[in-house]
Each structure stands twice: as structure tokens, then as C-alpha cells.
Amino acid sequence: ACADFRATCFSRDRRIETSTSKTLGIHEWNVKFVPCPKNII
């Protein structure tokens, strides 16, 4: 999935911090599984 969305994928230590990301607390988010975009119904 990262190859398909490379512009918006960041590693844990390289995430862009914005006022919205601070509000949502994205620094605590983890992705455990991402299905292939072609297999999404």
C-alpha cells in the first residue's frame, strides 16, 4: 500500500506534525494490516 500512496506514507519517526495531527494524536496510531487496494470491495 505504501508504494501506491507513497506521497502520504511516512515512517513512525518521520510523520509530518500539523495542528490536526496533534488534535487527532496520530503519533499514537499504528497500522497492523492493509489489504491490497485492488482487493478492496
ZICORHU-V11616 format. One record per backbone hydrogen bond with DSSP energy under -1.0 kcal/mol. NH is the residue of the N-H (numbers start at 0). CO is the residue of the C=O. Records with the same first field share a line. If there is no record, write none. Layout:
NH->CO  CO
This chain:
4->0
7->4
13->10
21->17
22->18
23->19
24->20
25->20
27->24
28->25
38->35
